[in-house]
Amino acid sequence: MSRRKILPCITNSRAAQHAAAPRYAPARSSPRRDGGALGAPKVERAAMPWPCLLSSIAVGVVPLRNLTGDTDQESLLDAFTSDLAADLTRHGRGFSLRRLAKEPANLAERPESDVKYFVTGSAQRGSPGMLRINVRITDAATSEYLWARRFEFDADEAVPVQAKIIRRISRELHILLLQQEVGRVVCELGAGYELNECLSSAATALEGELRPDLTAEAQRWYLAALADDPRNVEALVGLARTCQELVSNPWWGDPLAASVASDLGREVVAIALNLAPGAADAHCVQGMLHSAAGKLDEAALAFERALAMDQGLAIAHGFAAYNAAFLGSAGNTLPAIERAMRLDRADRRHSIWFFFGGFAELLIGRTDASIALLRKSLERNSSYGSAQMFLIAALSLSGQYREAAQAAALFRRQYPDGPAGACEQLWLSRSRSATYRAQILPVFDTIRSLGVGT
């Protein structure tokens, strides 16, 4: 990530919508050089907007100008613009997208006053038989080029090069979105925090239970750290990890925040890996985000890379085993989880590992073992929604109907505003494995029959 200037305090539509809503306060105080402190109430339930990732940027996408003199290129350029807009709509949910017919002649006097950045460009003839594409991202207020690249390719390379260009544009826009969010958080926290203080505060928050208030606190501190050093790998990887935790716990916040977290987390960890290709924890977090997005094979490869670099990385063992269950190999999950637990004895992680083991045992019909593991998970973190939900299924499938109904009622009270469809995305549509789907469908039918996961 380049050392671009962090944007000043900016009010945007999403932040303004959340301004009056109750927020998670940080769960611990942290000293400041100016003597201030952050409050520390513990939040027991998460029926409120997510307090971070509130920024949004309005992006105007303009068709590439055809300067080749060849009208046959128009269809290629139109397809590029359509594919770019589709990708930004699908993977840029922190953007407010505008498709424009043409680039305004004078950006400073543009009629689209809400557009903050323009994506523009042109196509020209390159070397013999080659097409040259010039693309740029422009600040609408100053007409400054924030990013510009030139790509030259022949007809046979058009499809992969177009995909590469679109990915680069998406990455650069997410960097601009991240800069705006960093600026917002700095305005919210106030000045005076040093890099190491921010990183230490974030790490401390993540050592606690897997809870929304602690993850949100860590996320804020990592964002504050990036204000001091935008290329800090620890802060980038930590921010991506907090994004993954939000994505994997959909009842923590609003669906839009989880979607933005998925998109931003993917880009942030990719930036970290560009800066530090040998960072095992970055490969692991990338695998976690791939897995949550249903890219299970890509996730498995990322976990393999992480473990090739660090065989003792417990979190990679644990999440690789969980990912394997979605690929139809739930029988291999528990042994790998047990290894992860031997490598990392922290209660916070053990709560997650016990859930992974209980989930896998439930898939292969070992309901008694599943119940025992899920209860161990909840002993360490009583608010762990995923463990609660699958314990409901395990109890019902084992004939403990009264206990299952009581657990379902508790879940509904604790998470009354769980987003519709989130559970299906995380545990049904996530995998196309016939083995996995045959295992999970009866489990989910049981959960739904008790009014949970719908």
VEXTIFI-475348 format. One record per residue (C-alpha): residue number from 0; z, y, x. Coordinates in nm, 2 decimals, always signed. Example, Ala and Ser with C-alpha at 12.3 -4.5 7.8 and 13.67 -1.06 7.14 Angstrom:
2
{seq=0; up=+0.78; north=-0.45; east=+1.23}
{seq=1; up=+0.71; north=-0.11; east=+1.37}
END
This chain:
454
{seq=0; up=+0.00; north=+0.00; east=+0.00}
{seq=1; up=-0.10; north=+0.33; east=+0.15}
{seq=2; up=+0.15; north=+0.60; east=+0.22}
{seq=3; up=+0.03; north=+0.82; east=-0.07}
{seq=4; up=+0.25; north=+1.10; east=-0.19}
{seq=5; up=+0.49; north=+0.99; east=-0.46}
{seq=6; up=+0.41; north=+1.18; east=-0.78}
{seq=7; up=+0.66; north=+1.44; east=-0.90}
{seq=8; up=+0.86; north=+1.39; east=-1.22}
{seq=9; up=+0.60; north=+1.33; east=-1.50}
{seq=10; up=+0.65; north=+1.28; east=-1.87}
{seq=11; up=+0.41; north=+1.02; east=-2.01}
{seq=12; up=+0.37; north=+0.87; east=-2.35}
{seq=13; up=+0.55; north=+0.54; east=-2.29}
{seq=14; up=+0.84; north=+0.70; east=-2.11}
{seq=15; up=+0.88; north=+0.96; east=-2.38}
{seq=16; up=+0.88; north=+0.69; east=-2.65}
{seq=17; up=+1.17; north=+0.52; east=-2.47}
{seq=18; up=+1.36; north=+0.84; east=-2.38}
{seq=19; up=+1.59; north=+0.83; east=-2.68}
{seq=20; up=+1.64; north=+0.45; east=-2.68}
{seq=21; up=+1.96; north=+0.30; east=-2.54}
{seq=22; up=+1.91; north=+0.19; east=-2.18}
{seq=23; up=+2.06; north=-0.08; east=-1.96}
{seq=24; up=+2.30; north=+0.09; east=-1.72}
{seq=25; up=+2.33; north=-0.05; east=-1.37}
{seq=26; up=+2.59; north=-0.32; east=-1.35}
{seq=27; up=+2.75; north=-0.19; east=-1.04}
{seq=28; up=+2.81; north=+0.15; east=-0.88}
{seq=29; up=+2.65; north=+0.24; east=-0.55}
{seq=30; up=+2.77; north=+0.53; east=-0.32}
{seq=31; up=+2.54; north=+0.82; east=-0.27}
{seq=32; up=+2.53; north=+1.07; east=+0.02}
{seq=33; up=+2.59; north=+1.35; east=-0.23}
{seq=34; up=+2.89; north=+1.17; east=-0.38}
{seq=35; up=+2.74; north=+1.07; east=-0.71}
{seq=36; up=+2.75; north=+0.72; east=-0.86}
{seq=37; up=+2.58; north=+0.50; east=-1.11}
{seq=38; up=+2.78; north=+0.36; east=-1.41}
{seq=39; up=+2.84; north=-0.01; east=-1.46}
{seq=40; up=+2.88; north=-0.15; east=-1.82}
{seq=41; up=+2.78; north=-0.51; east=-1.86}
{seq=42; up=+2.52; north=-0.56; east=-2.13}
{seq=43; up=+2.57; north=-0.88; east=-2.34}
{seq=44; up=+2.24; north=-0.89; east=-2.54}
{seq=45; up=+1.89; north=-0.75; east=-2.48}
{seq=46; up=+1.77; north=-0.63; east=-2.82}
{seq=47; up=+1.65; north=-0.30; east=-2.66}
{seq=48; up=+1.35; north=-0.16; east=-2.47}
{seq=49; up=+1.32; north=-0.26; east=-2.10}
{seq=50; up=+1.44; north=+0.04; east=-1.90}
{seq=51; up=+1.18; north=+0.03; east=-1.62}
{seq=52; up=+0.80; north=+0.00; east=-1.60}
{seq=53; up=+0.77; north=+0.28; east=-1.86}
{seq=54; up=+0.49; north=+0.47; east=-1.69}
{seq=55; up=+0.13; north=+0.46; east=-1.82}
{seq=56; up=-0.18; north=+0.62; east=-1.68}
{seq=57; up=-0.49; north=+0.72; east=-1.88}
{seq=58; up=-0.81; north=+0.60; east=-1.70}
{seq=59; up=-1.16; north=+0.71; east=-1.79}
{seq=60; up=-1.43; north=+0.45; east=-1.70}
{seq=61; up=-1.78; north=+0.60; east=-1.66}
{seq=62; up=-2.10; north=+0.39; east=-1.64}
{seq=63; up=-2.25; north=+0.37; east=-1.29}
{seq=64; up=-2.54; north=+0.60; east=-1.24}
{seq=65; up=-2.87; north=+0.43; east=-1.17}
{seq=66; up=-3.02; north=+0.60; east=-0.87}
{seq=67; up=-3.24; north=+0.31; east=-0.77}
{seq=68; up=-3.55; north=+0.43; east=-0.96}
{seq=69; up=-3.56; north=+0.08; east=-1.11}
{seq=70; up=-3.49; north=+0.06; east=-1.49}
{seq=71; up=-3.45; north=-0.32; east=-1.46}
{seq=72; up=-3.11; north=-0.25; east=-1.29}
{seq=73; up=-2.97; north=-0.09; east=-1.60}
{seq=74; up=-2.87; north=-0.42; east=-1.76}
{seq=75; up=-2.68; north=-0.51; east=-1.44}
{seq=76; up=-2.50; north=-0.18; east=-1.43}
{seq=77; up=-2.42; north=-0.19; east=-1.80}
{seq=78; up=-2.27; north=-0.55; east=-1.75}
{seq=79; up=-2.06; north=-0.42; east=-1.46}
{seq=80; up=-1.92; north=-0.14; east=-1.67}
{seq=81; up=-1.84; north=-0.38; east=-1.96}
{seq=82; up=-1.68; north=-0.64; east=-1.73}
{seq=83; up=-1.47; north=-0.37; east=-1.56}
{seq=84; up=-1.35; north=-0.23; east=-1.89}
{seq=85; up=-1.27; north=-0.59; east=-2.01}
{seq=86; up=-1.08; north=-0.67; east=-1.69}
{seq=87; up=-0.87; north=-0.35; east=-1.71}
{seq=88; up=-0.80; north=-0.41; east=-2.07}
{seq=89; up=-0.69; north=-0.77; east=-2.00}
{seq=90; up=-0.51; north=-0.72; east=-1.67}
{seq=91; up=-0.42; north=-0.35; east=-1.68}
{seq=92; up=-0.18; north=-0.32; east=-1.97}
{seq=93; up=-0.01; north=-0.02; east=-1.81}
{seq=94; up=-0.34; north=+0.17; east=-1.85}
{seq=95; up=-0.46; north=+0.37; east=-2.14}
{seq=96; up=-0.84; north=+0.31; east=-2.11}
{seq=97; up=-1.12; north=+0.54; east=-2.22}
{seq=98; up=-1.48; north=+0.44; east=-2.20}
{seq=99; up=-1.69; north=+0.75; east=-2.15}
{seq=100; up=-2.07; north=+0.79; east=-2.19}
{seq=101; up=-2.10; north=+1.00; east=-1.87}
{seq=102; up=-1.90; north=+1.17; east=-1.60}
{seq=103; up=-1.79; north=+1.52; east=-1.70}
{seq=104; up=-1.98; north=+1.78; east=-1.51}
{seq=105; up=-1.66; north=+1.97; east=-1.42}
{seq=106; up=-1.36; north=+1.74; east=-1.41}
{seq=107; up=-1.12; north=+2.04; east=-1.41}
{seq=108; up=-1.27; north=+2.15; east=-1.75}
{seq=109; up=-1.31; north=+1.81; east=-1.90}
{seq=110; up=-1.26; north=+1.77; east=-2.28}
{seq=111; up=-1.07; north=+1.45; east=-2.23}
{seq=112; up=-0.75; north=+1.63; east=-2.13}
{seq=113; up=-0.54; north=+1.32; east=-2.14}
{seq=114; up=-0.75; north=+1.13; east=-1.88}
{seq=115; up=-0.57; north=+1.13; east=-1.54}
{seq=116; up=-0.81; north=+0.93; east=-1.33}
{seq=117; up=-1.18; north=+0.86; east=-1.35}
{seq=118; up=-1.36; north=+0.55; east=-1.23}
{seq=119; up=-1.71; north=+0.65; east=-1.14}
{seq=120; up=-1.99; north=+0.55; east=-0.91}
{seq=121; up=-2.36; north=+0.49; east=-0.86}
{seq=122; up=-2.62; north=+0.23; east=-0.76}
{seq=123; up=-2.88; north=+0.29; east=-0.49}
{seq=124; up=-3.14; north=+0.10; east=-0.30}
{seq=125; up=-2.99; north=-0.04; east=+0.02}
{seq=126; up=-3.16; north=-0.23; east=+0.30}
{seq=127; up=-3.47; north=-0.42; east=+0.20}
{seq=128; up=-3.39; north=-0.65; east=-0.09}
{seq=129; up=-3.03; north=-0.51; east=-0.11}
{seq=130; up=-2.85; north=-0.31; east=-0.38}
{seq=131; up=-2.58; north=-0.06; east=-0.28}
{seq=132; up=-2.29; north=+0.02; east=-0.51}
{seq=133; up=-2.07; north=+0.32; east=-0.45}
{seq=134; up=-1.75; north=+0.34; east=-0.65}
{seq=135; up=-1.46; north=+0.58; east=-0.65}
{seq=136; up=-1.14; north=+0.68; east=-0.83}
{seq=137; up=-1.10; north=+1.05; east=-0.88}
{seq=138; up=-0.80; north=+1.26; east=-0.97}
{seq=139; up=-0.90; north=+1.43; east=-1.29}
{seq=140; up=-0.69; north=+1.74; east=-1.22}
{seq=141; up=-0.81; north=+1.81; east=-0.87}
{seq=142; up=-1.14; north=+1.62; east=-0.85}
{seq=143; up=-1.01; north=+1.47; east=-0.53}
{seq=144; up=-1.14; north=+1.12; east=-0.43}
{seq=145; up=-0.83; north=+0.90; east=-0.42}
{seq=146; up=-1.03; north=+0.59; east=-0.32}
{seq=147; up=-1.39; north=+0.52; east=-0.25}
{seq=148; up=-1.59; north=+0.22; east=-0.13}
{seq=149; up=-1.94; north=+0.11; east=-0.07}
{seq=150; up=-2.07; north=-0.24; east=-0.13}
{seq=151; up=-2.41; north=-0.37; east=-0.04}
{seq=152; up=-2.54; north=-0.71; east=-0.15}
{seq=153; up=-2.85; north=-0.90; east=-0.26}
{seq=154; up=-2.93; north=-1.04; east=-0.60}
{seq=155; up=-2.78; north=-1.39; east=-0.52}
{seq=156; up=-2.44; north=-1.22; east=-0.44}
{seq=157; up=-2.42; north=-1.00; east=-0.74}
{seq=158; up=-2.17; north=-1.20; east=-0.94}
{seq=159; up=-1.90; north=-1.26; east=-0.67}
{seq=160; up=-1.94; north=-0.91; east=-0.53}
{seq=161; up=-1.90; north=-0.76; east=-0.88}
{seq=162; up=-1.58; north=-0.96; east=-0.93}
{seq=163; up=-1.46; north=-0.84; east=-0.59}
{seq=164; up=-1.53; north=-0.47; east=-0.68}
{seq=165; up=-1.35; north=-0.50; east=-1.01}
{seq=166; up=-1.05; north=-0.66; east=-0.84}
{seq=167; up=-1.03; north=-0.38; east=-0.59}
{seq=168; up=-1.06; north=-0.11; east=-0.86}
{seq=169; up=-0.78; north=-0.28; east=-1.05}
{seq=170; up=-0.56; north=-0.30; east=-0.75}
{seq=171; up=-0.60; north=+0.07; east=-0.66}
{seq=172; up=-0.53; north=+0.17; east=-1.02}
{seq=173; up=-0.21; north=-0.04; east=-1.02}
{seq=174; up=-0.11; north=+0.13; east=-0.70}
{seq=175; up=-0.14; north=+0.47; east=-0.88}
{seq=176; up=+0.06; north=+0.33; east=-1.17}
{seq=177; up=+0.33; north=+0.21; east=-0.93}
{seq=178; up=+0.34; north=+0.55; east=-0.76}
{seq=179; up=+0.40; north=+0.71; east=-1.10}
{seq=180; up=+0.67; north=+0.47; east=-1.19}
{seq=181; up=+0.84; north=+0.52; east=-0.85}
{seq=182; up=+0.83; north=+0.89; east=-0.91}
{seq=183; up=+0.98; north=+0.85; east=-1.25}
{seq=184; up=+1.27; north=+0.63; east=-1.12}
{seq=185; up=+1.34; north=+0.87; east=-0.84}
{seq=186; up=+1.37; north=+1.15; east=-1.09}
{seq=187; up=+1.60; north=+0.93; east=-1.30}
{seq=188; up=+1.83; north=+0.83; east=-1.02}
{seq=189; up=+1.82; north=+1.15; east=-0.83}
{seq=190; up=+1.76; north=+1.21; east=-0.46}
{seq=191; up=+1.98; north=+1.10; east=-0.17}
{seq=192; up=+1.93; north=+0.73; east=-0.14}
{seq=193; up=+1.83; north=+0.57; east=+0.19}
{seq=194; up=+1.59; north=+0.27; east=+0.22}
{seq=195; up=+1.86; north=+0.02; east=+0.34}
{seq=196; up=+2.10; north=+0.14; east=+0.07}
{seq=197; up=+1.84; north=+0.07; east=-0.20}
{seq=198; up=+1.75; north=-0.27; east=-0.06}
{seq=199; up=+2.12; north=-0.37; east=-0.03}
{seq=200; up=+2.19; north=-0.26; east=-0.39}
{seq=201; up=+1.89; north=-0.45; east=-0.52}
{seq=202; up=+1.99; north=-0.77; east=-0.33}
{seq=203; up=+2.35; north=-0.74; east=-0.46}
{seq=204; up=+2.22; north=-0.72; east=-0.82}
{seq=205; up=+2.00; north=-1.03; east=-0.78}
{seq=206; up=+2.30; north=-1.23; east=-0.64}
{seq=207; up=+2.46; north=-1.21; east=-0.99}
{seq=208; up=+2.38; north=-1.41; east=-1.30}
{seq=209; up=+2.02; north=-1.42; east=-1.43}
{seq=210; up=+2.08; north=-1.13; east=-1.68}
{seq=211; up=+1.86; north=-0.85; east=-1.80}
{seq=212; up=+2.09; north=-0.57; east=-1.69}
{seq=213; up=+2.11; north=-0.70; east=-1.33}
{seq=214; up=+1.73; north=-0.76; east=-1.31}
{seq=215; up=+1.66; north=-0.41; east=-1.44}
{seq=216; up=+1.91; north=-0.27; east=-1.19}
{seq=217; up=+1.74; north=-0.45; east=-0.90}
{seq=218; up=+1.40; north=-0.34; east=-1.02}
{seq=219; up=+1.51; north=+0.02; east=-1.02}
{seq=220; up=+1.65; north=-0.01; east=-0.67}
{seq=221; up=+1.33; north=-0.17; east=-0.54}
{seq=222; up=+1.13; north=+0.11; east=-0.69}
{seq=223; up=+1.36; north=+0.36; east=-0.53}
{seq=224; up=+1.31; north=+0.19; east=-0.19}
{seq=225; up=+0.93; north=+0.22; east=-0.23}
{seq=226; up=+0.97; north=+0.60; east=-0.26}
{seq=227; up=+1.11; north=+0.59; east=+0.10}
{seq=228; up=+0.87; north=+0.33; east=+0.24}
{seq=229; up=+0.57; north=+0.24; east=+0.02}
{seq=230; up=+0.47; north=-0.04; east=+0.26}
{seq=231; up=+0.81; north=-0.21; east=+0.28}
{seq=232; up=+0.75; north=-0.58; east=+0.23}
{seq=233; up=+1.10; north=-0.66; east=+0.12}
{seq=234; up=+1.09; north=-0.40; east=-0.16}
{seq=235; up=+0.74; north=-0.51; east=-0.27}
{seq=236; up=+0.83; north=-0.88; east=-0.29}
{seq=237; up=+1.16; north=-0.80; east=-0.46}
{seq=238; up=+0.99; north=-0.58; east=-0.72}
{seq=239; up=+0.74; north=-0.86; east=-0.79}
{seq=240; up=+1.03; north=-1.11; east=-0.83}
{seq=241; up=+1.20; north=-0.88; east=-1.08}
{seq=242; up=+0.87; north=-0.86; east=-1.27}
{seq=243; up=+0.85; north=-1.25; east=-1.27}
{seq=244; up=+1.21; north=-1.27; east=-1.41}
{seq=245; up=+1.12; north=-1.03; east=-1.70}
{seq=246; up=+0.80; north=-1.23; east=-1.77}
{seq=247; up=+0.99; north=-1.56; east=-1.78}
{seq=248; up=+1.26; north=-1.43; east=-2.02}
{seq=249; up=+1.06; north=-1.26; east=-2.30}
{seq=250; up=+1.36; north=-1.19; east=-2.52}
{seq=251; up=+1.49; north=-0.95; east=-2.25}
{seq=252; up=+1.26; north=-0.66; east=-2.34}
{seq=253; up=+0.96; north=-0.55; east=-2.54}
{seq=254; up=+0.63; north=-0.74; east=-2.51}
{seq=255; up=+0.45; north=-0.45; east=-2.35}
{seq=256; up=+0.70; north=-0.43; east=-2.07}
{seq=257; up=+0.66; north=-0.80; east=-2.00}
{seq=258; up=+0.28; north=-0.76; east=-2.00}
{seq=259; up=+0.29; north=-0.47; east=-1.76}
{seq=260; up=+0.54; north=-0.67; east=-1.54}
{seq=261; up=+0.29; north=-0.96; east=-1.52}
{seq=262; up=+0.00; north=-0.73; east=-1.42}
{seq=263; up=+0.20; north=-0.51; east=-1.18}
{seq=264; up=+0.39; north=-0.81; east=-1.02}
{seq=265; up=+0.06; north=-0.98; east=-0.94}
{seq=266; up=-0.08; north=-0.68; east=-0.77}
{seq=267; up=+0.24; north=-0.58; east=-0.58}
{seq=268; up=+0.29; north=-0.93; east=-0.43}
{seq=269; up=-0.08; north=-0.93; east=-0.33}
{seq=270; up=-0.02; north=-0.60; east=-0.15}
{seq=271; up=+0.28; north=-0.76; east=+0.02}
{seq=272; up=+0.08; north=-1.05; east=+0.14}
{seq=273; up=-0.19; north=-0.82; east=+0.28}
{seq=274; up=+0.08; north=-0.66; east=+0.49}
{seq=275; up=+0.26; north=-0.98; east=+0.58}
{seq=276; up=+0.04; north=-1.29; east=+0.54}
{seq=277; up=+0.31; north=-1.51; east=+0.69}
{seq=278; up=+0.59; north=-1.41; east=+0.44}
{seq=279; up=+0.69; north=-1.74; east=+0.28}
{seq=280; up=+0.90; north=-1.56; east=+0.01}
{seq=281; up=+0.59; north=-1.36; east=-0.09}
{seq=282; up=+0.38; north=-1.67; east=-0.13}
{seq=283; up=+0.66; north=-1.82; east=-0.34}
{seq=284; up=+0.68; north=-1.52; east=-0.57}
{seq=285; up=+0.30; north=-1.52; east=-0.61}
{seq=286; up=+0.33; north=-1.89; east=-0.71}
{seq=287; up=+0.60; north=-1.80; east=-0.97}
{seq=288; up=+0.38; north=-1.53; east=-1.12}
{seq=289; up=+0.07; north=-1.76; east=-1.12}
{seq=290; up=+0.27; north=-2.03; east=-1.29}
{seq=291; up=+0.40; north=-1.80; east=-1.56}
{seq=292; up=+0.04; north=-1.68; east=-1.63}
{seq=293; up=-0.08; north=-2.04; east=-1.67}
{seq=294; up=-0.26; north=-2.05; east=-1.34}
{seq=295; up=-0.09; north=-2.37; east=-1.25}
{seq=296; up=-0.32; north=-2.50; east=-0.97}
{seq=297; up=-0.31; north=-2.16; east=-0.80}
{seq=298; up=+0.06; north=-2.17; east=-0.83}
{seq=299; up=+0.09; north=-2.51; east=-0.67}
{seq=300; up=-0.12; north=-2.39; east=-0.38}
{seq=301; up=+0.10; north=-2.09; east=-0.33}
{seq=302; up=+0.41; north=-2.30; east=-0.33}
{seq=303; up=+0.25; north=-2.53; east=-0.07}
{seq=304; up=+0.17; north=-2.23; east=+0.15}
{seq=305; up=+0.53; north=-2.11; east=+0.12}
{seq=306; up=+0.68; north=-2.45; east=+0.21}
{seq=307; up=+0.44; north=-2.49; east=+0.50}
{seq=308; up=+0.59; north=-2.17; east=+0.64}
{seq=309; up=+0.95; north=-2.25; east=+0.55}
{seq=310; up=+1.05; north=-2.60; east=+0.45}
{seq=311; up=+1.40; north=-2.48; east=+0.38}
{seq=312; up=+1.30; north=-2.23; east=+0.11}
{seq=313; up=+1.49; north=-2.36; east=-0.18}
{seq=314; up=+1.33; north=-2.14; east=-0.44}
{seq=315; up=+0.99; north=-2.27; east=-0.35}
{seq=316; up=+1.10; north=-2.63; east=-0.39}
{seq=317; up=+1.26; north=-2.55; east=-0.73}
{seq=318; up=+0.97; north=-2.36; east=-0.88}
{seq=319; up=+0.71; north=-2.60; east=-0.74}
{seq=320; up=+0.90; north=-2.88; east=-0.92}
{seq=321; up=+0.90; north=-2.68; east=-1.24}
{seq=322; up=+0.53; north=-2.60; east=-1.21}
{seq=323; up=+0.47; north=-2.98; east=-1.16}
{seq=324; up=+0.62; north=-3.05; east=-1.50}
{seq=325; up=+0.35; north=-2.83; east=-1.66}
{seq=326; up=+0.08; north=-3.03; east=-1.47}
{seq=327; up=+0.20; north=-3.35; east=-1.63}
{seq=328; up=+0.44; north=-3.47; east=-1.35}
{seq=329; up=+0.78; north=-3.41; east=-1.51}
{seq=330; up=+0.91; north=-3.73; east=-1.37}
{seq=331; up=+0.89; north=-3.58; east=-1.02}
{seq=332; up=+1.08; north=-3.26; east=-1.11}
{seq=333; up=+1.44; north=-3.37; east=-1.09}
{seq=334; up=+1.44; north=-3.51; east=-0.74}
{seq=335; up=+1.28; north=-3.19; east=-0.61}
{seq=336; up=+1.53; north=-2.99; east=-0.80}
{seq=337; up=+1.82; north=-3.18; east=-0.64}
{seq=338; up=+1.67; north=-3.10; east=-0.30}
{seq=339; up=+1.66; north=-2.73; east=-0.39}
{seq=340; up=+2.02; north=-2.74; east=-0.50}
{seq=341; up=+2.12; north=-2.89; east=-0.16}
{seq=342; up=+1.94; north=-2.61; east=+0.02}
{seq=343; up=+2.08; north=-2.33; east=-0.19}
{seq=344; up=+2.43; north=-2.36; east=-0.34}
{seq=345; up=+2.44; north=-2.03; east=-0.52}
{seq=346; up=+2.55; north=-2.06; east=-0.88}
{seq=347; up=+2.28; north=-1.82; east=-0.99}
{seq=348; up=+2.01; north=-2.05; east=-0.86}
{seq=349; up=+2.19; north=-2.36; east=-0.98}
{seq=350; up=+2.18; north=-2.23; east=-1.34}
{seq=351; up=+1.80; north=-2.21; east=-1.30}
{seq=352; up=+1.77; north=-2.54; east=-1.13}
{seq=353; up=+1.98; north=-2.72; east=-1.39}
{seq=354; up=+1.75; north=-2.57; east=-1.66}
{seq=355; up=+1.44; north=-2.69; east=-1.48}
{seq=356; up=+1.58; north=-3.04; east=-1.44}
{seq=357; up=+1.70; north=-3.05; east=-1.81}
{seq=358; up=+1.36; north=-2.93; east=-1.93}
{seq=359; up=+1.18; north=-3.20; east=-1.73}
{seq=360; up=+1.41; north=-3.47; east=-1.84}
{seq=361; up=+1.36; north=-3.37; east=-2.20}
{seq=362; up=+0.98; north=-3.39; east=-2.16}
{seq=363; up=+1.00; north=-3.76; east=-2.05}
{seq=364; up=+1.24; north=-3.85; east=-2.33}
{seq=365; up=+1.57; north=-3.87; east=-2.13}
{seq=366; up=+1.76; north=-3.66; east=-2.39}
{seq=367; up=+2.12; north=-3.75; east=-2.27}
{seq=368; up=+2.04; north=-3.65; east=-1.91}
{seq=369; up=+1.87; north=-3.34; east=-2.04}
{seq=370; up=+2.17; north=-3.23; east=-2.25}
{seq=371; up=+2.40; north=-3.28; east=-1.95}
{seq=372; up=+2.18; north=-3.07; east=-1.72}
{seq=373; up=+2.12; north=-2.80; east=-1.97}
{seq=374; up=+2.49; north=-2.77; east=-2.04}
{seq=375; up=+2.56; north=-2.74; east=-1.67}
{seq=376; up=+2.30; north=-2.46; east=-1.66}
{seq=377; up=+2.48; north=-2.28; east=-1.94}
{seq=378; up=+2.82; north=-2.33; east=-1.78}
{seq=379; up=+2.69; north=-2.11; east=-1.50}
{seq=380; up=+2.51; north=-1.86; east=-1.72}
{seq=381; up=+2.60; north=-1.88; east=-2.09}
{seq=382; up=+2.33; north=-1.62; east=-2.19}
{seq=383; up=+2.04; north=-1.81; east=-2.03}
{seq=384; up=+1.80; north=-1.81; east=-2.32}
{seq=385; up=+1.56; north=-2.08; east=-2.19}
{seq=386; up=+1.84; north=-2.33; east=-2.14}
{seq=387; up=+1.98; north=-2.25; east=-2.49}
{seq=388; up=+1.65; north=-2.30; east=-2.66}
{seq=389; up=+1.58; north=-2.64; east=-2.50}
{seq=390; up=+1.93; north=-2.76; east=-2.55}
{seq=391; up=+1.88; north=-2.70; east=-2.92}
{seq=392; up=+1.58; north=-2.94; east=-2.91}
{seq=393; up=+1.76; north=-3.20; east=-2.70}
{seq=394; up=+2.06; north=-3.21; east=-2.93}
{seq=395; up=+1.84; north=-3.24; east=-3.24}
{seq=396; up=+1.63; north=-3.52; east=-3.08}
{seq=397; up=+1.94; north=-3.71; east=-2.99}
{seq=398; up=+2.07; north=-3.70; east=-3.35}
{seq=399; up=+2.33; north=-3.43; east=-3.29}
{seq=400; up=+2.20; north=-3.22; east=-3.58}
{seq=401; up=+2.51; north=-3.02; east=-3.65}
{seq=402; up=+2.55; north=-2.91; east=-3.29}
{seq=403; up=+2.18; north=-2.83; east=-3.28}
{seq=404; up=+2.20; north=-2.61; east=-3.59}
{seq=405; up=+2.50; north=-2.43; east=-3.44}
{seq=406; up=+2.32; north=-2.37; east=-3.11}
{seq=407; up=+2.02; north=-2.24; east=-3.30}
{seq=408; up=+2.23; north=-2.00; east=-3.50}
{seq=409; up=+2.39; north=-1.87; east=-3.18}
{seq=410; up=+2.05; north=-1.82; east=-3.02}
{seq=411; up=+1.92; north=-1.62; east=-3.32}
{seq=412; up=+2.23; north=-1.40; east=-3.31}
{seq=413; up=+2.20; north=-1.34; east=-2.94}
{seq=414; up=+1.83; north=-1.28; east=-2.93}
{seq=415; up=+1.73; north=-1.15; east=-3.28}
{seq=416; up=+1.43; north=-0.96; east=-3.16}
{seq=417; up=+1.25; north=-1.22; east=-2.95}
{seq=418; up=+0.88; north=-1.14; east=-2.94}
{seq=419; up=+0.66; north=-1.36; east=-3.16}
{seq=420; up=+0.43; north=-1.58; east=-2.96}
{seq=421; up=+0.61; north=-1.54; east=-2.62}
{seq=422; up=+0.76; north=-1.89; east=-2.63}
{seq=423; up=+0.42; north=-2.04; east=-2.71}
{seq=424; up=+0.27; north=-1.85; east=-2.42}
{seq=425; up=+0.53; north=-1.97; east=-2.18}
{seq=426; up=+0.56; north=-2.33; east=-2.28}
{seq=427; up=+0.26; north=-2.43; east=-2.50}
{seq=428; up=-0.06; north=-2.25; east=-2.40}
{seq=429; up=+0.05; north=-2.23; east=-2.04}
{seq=430; up=-0.08; north=-2.58; east=-1.96}
{seq=431; up=-0.40; north=-2.77; east=-2.06}
{seq=432; up=-0.26; north=-3.10; east=-1.92}
{seq=433; up=-0.30; north=-3.36; east=-2.20}
{seq=434; up=+0.02; north=-3.54; east=-2.07}
{seq=435; up=+0.22; north=-3.22; east=-2.08}
{seq=436; up=+0.10; north=-3.12; east=-2.42}
{seq=437; up=+0.18; north=-3.46; east=-2.56}
{seq=438; up=+0.53; north=-3.42; east=-2.43}
{seq=439; up=+0.60; north=-3.06; east=-2.53}
{seq=440; up=+0.46; north=-3.05; east=-2.88}
{seq=441; up=+0.72; north=-3.27; east=-3.05}
{seq=442; up=+0.99; north=-3.07; east=-2.86}
{seq=443; up=+0.85; north=-2.75; east=-2.99}
{seq=444; up=+0.82; north=-2.88; east=-3.34}
{seq=445; up=+1.19; north=-2.96; east=-3.33}
{seq=446; up=+1.27; north=-2.61; east=-3.20}
{seq=447; up=+1.06; north=-2.44; east=-3.47}
{seq=448; up=+1.22; north=-2.66; east=-3.75}
{seq=449; up=+1.55; north=-2.49; east=-3.66}
{seq=450; up=+1.40; north=-2.14; east=-3.68}
{seq=451; up=+1.38; north=-2.07; east=-3.31}
{seq=452; up=+1.08; north=-2.00; east=-3.09}
{seq=453; up=+0.87; north=-1.86; east=-3.37}
END
